[in-house]
């Protein structure tokens, strides 16, 4: 049923009719996939389509219920991740999985450290190999520093180095670029292309379709755990791909409504936190979506945290609805009508071990509380309401939120904060790692909120999202607001120039 | 040490040498060393001050007593440290020490070979450790619960078996007792045994893959599984080692004190855990070293000797142990925060360096 691959070769790694179920959920239904040497293969599909499960089957984490994994044309059974790794399969997972207490170098070589006599670990060889890897990737990171405290982007770079550290015959990358800046992505792609030219097979997953087209030759699309198509990318358009993934045409990814801009809802003036951000001033009016762009590490999330009272600041002030906010208190900020949907939904936005309904009710427990007791029924009713409004897909409201797909988790975070009825909504990377279908829904929701008079501050590294959704764009660079660009003037060039300081010519 | 080697294979013409990799020892290493050095300094100051107050304190016999007192605790703390590094805890070590001490004594009483009786204690300890390890590693039950359970179970079985019997000096062969008291000048044989164990375990944790994997799975068990670390097997092994060392400690306890009954080792687990934590082994797993734990044990037992020597009532000992514990944890917390700050500013420098 598959067309022959390039030069009719035997695929390095292949799946044949693989099915996998978790309880009642059928994650994969008779899926086949062929990865050829020297070819970059894209895996497309919405969140929950089964991509992550497929990867884990290839990586030896899951064993298929039906079907087979083929290595060089013969059936193999990977007993575990180590077996797959020994067969030359390298995987970069979506969520970085590092050991916070160990050094970066140890993280990269854990379980595979070069050894000298008597089986002892050759620490020096480890250090040198990591230094060489980092040079190849162009990464400026101390290999001996602990992994604790690395930014998501840096963690991702360590994961990439880990995958490159052994001569992988198959390199599998699940959303490796979500947290990377443009130049880091370019460098990663250069390395991946070099590997591919040396004969490695690559499986690439990204929700940024432009990257898929840039890097890959073929694409396999999944929908609801089943194979939709396996075809060459040449001749396809992004719209074709989206249609295959979603099963319908998507009206518009950026459904921005024209809104009535009202009074100033959030007024931040001369906010400074030593060494983090300096002299940051801006206003957000009700009915307005303001985009906050900039490179990762420019201080955008840090400003949001300070505004919301999580972090202290050294100078300046924040006012909501004309009233000055006492710094350092998220509960006062919430009372004043602020809501913050944080960047890292797993660590900061949700309590993974709690149910969907509990998570939704968490930020506004007061509404379900009488005389100090939380009414389970009110909590449930409100959760049903919000889950319906946001079209959260779940089996039961009592399910753990960790069992939902990424996009649905993000909706739960949004529901939690919208339930508080905010006047000002700060969203930090609202659609990172979310499939296009859900992405469009989140955008429609933000747009609707603005139309209802909420002031929205949207931090995003996704440039098209900023350009498509924001009425105004603020650009941060190295802890300062570098530019404010109106919707009319905002283009990729102007925003990137302001974010990197390319035209401003910061001679350093 | 990280001299630039070959492989400048990057396509980009922008070679960026990794930042600050020039330091021979990494930040992590230095921090650990600092932590151990701090305990050593406290210990030295304490001993020197006591010596000034009471000049007979550090006589040959005085030093020997200090080391003898520390030996048993060091042995158990080393095993406990390995378990704590894997992100678990073993609360049953006191019970294991008690039952193995009596078992060794029982064998000796009936004319058993001393070497054989030590081996019996070690094997019995390892078996009990394996029981813990199977429940924790394979059964996926939290170690705090499992070992709290086995603490009571082993203690109860011990009481039933031992009853009101006791092993006293007169029942033991004299060679065994001599081994427990004598040594090479000021260094007792028991301390030598502990030192050998300490060095071997420390070396294993630092220089062997399986040792490094103990740190990895204590730091992030899920990531360890993805990296292909046989998590269950490592956890099991850590508990077996801890049990075996508690068993060895039991046999040496008998040699040192020439006494064992049903209450031997009662409540010992708390002293052991204190020593491990004071020694800088992170209770959340993944950090610290057995050397630190051994120093922690030495510090705690030395306080026991110092207080009487300077005329302070020994009722203060436990309070001071407690204060030391809280102090150690506070120091760790403050250091962690400061290091986090340092790392942040470094990362920022690295970033602006590349952007500019």
Interface residues (C-beta under 8 A of the other chain):
Chain A: X61 X80 X81 X82 X83 X85 X91 X93 X97 X98 X99 X100 X101 X102 X103 X105 X106 X110 X111 X113 X115 X119 X120 X121 X123 X124 X127 X128 X131 X132 X134 X135 X136 X137 X138 X139 X140 X141 X142 X143 X144 X145 X146 X148 X149 X150 X151 X154 X187 X190 X194 X275 X295 X297 X478 X500 X501 X506 X508
Chain B: X1 X2 X3 X4 X5 X6 X7 X8 X9 X10 X11 X12 X14 X15 X16 X17 X18 X19 X20 X21 X23 X25 X26 X27 X28 X29 X206 X207 X208 X209 X212 X213 X215 X216 X218 X219 X220 X222 X223 X224 X225 X226 X227 X228 X229 X230 X282 X285 X286 X287 X339 X340 X343 X344 X345 X346 X347 X348 X350 X351 X352 X353 X354 X355 X356
